[in-house]
Amino acid sequence: MFVVLVLVVILFAVGAAVALVRGLLAFAREGDLIKGGGDPFLRRSEQQNRMMTQRVLFQALAVAAIVVIGFLFAAR
């Protein structure tokens, strides 16, 4: 059970890192659009918000899994 929870924490942490990188890339692309005179606020802002929301979700799930691990060890 412990090994499964550790793997879950690792997967959620990787998911948070991937969402963070994707969100940062969306921010960078928006900066390029602003310099190019385009309208960056249509789809880019939605993509940034979605990526950052996913990052927060994955972080919350990882923390929850760590709390479960803590409860399991405290019960021993």
KAUR-V53709 format. One record per helix or strand. SS is the DSSP state (alpha for helix, beta for strand). FROM is the first residue (numbers start at 0). TO is the last residue. If there is no record, write none. Layout:
SS | FROM | TO
SS | FROM | TO
//
This chain:
alpha | 1 | 35
alpha | 42 | 74
//
